Amino acid sequence: MEIDELRDYCLSRKAATEDFPFDEHTLVFKVMNKVFALTNLKKWEEGDHSINLKCDPEKAIALREKYPEEIYGGYHMNKKHWNTVILNGPHLTAKNIQGFINHSYELVVSKLTKKQKEELKNTP
């Protein structure tokens, strides 16, 4: 998956936005101002095609065991709740990656307040 495909897919999630809140290299995707994905554009240019995604803790462990070369505890993140996913590894398909992005997005949405969920529901 290339950076433009990743960006397009993340932004195709309902009410998803992109931002550079930390520095000019760290592209962050949010829903209702809550982070569900982030990647470093400078590292992409250097060939490190990875993304940090939120993940259910039990699922995170299972994915790290199944794909040890492509998925590990989130770089600079809470490793219990975040995975770093290598997108140009030999074992993951675009469909896998899209599923991981969806899981991250849905986890974040599930933790929104009732008011935020209603606002999201009413977002075109």
Secondary structure, 3 states (H helix, E strand, C coil): CCHHHHHHHHHCCCCEEEECCCCCCEEEEEECCEEEEEEEHHHHHCCCCEEEEECCHHHHHHHHHHCCCCEEECCCCCCCCEEEEECCCCCCCHHHHHHHHHHHHHHHHHCCCHHHHHHHHCCC
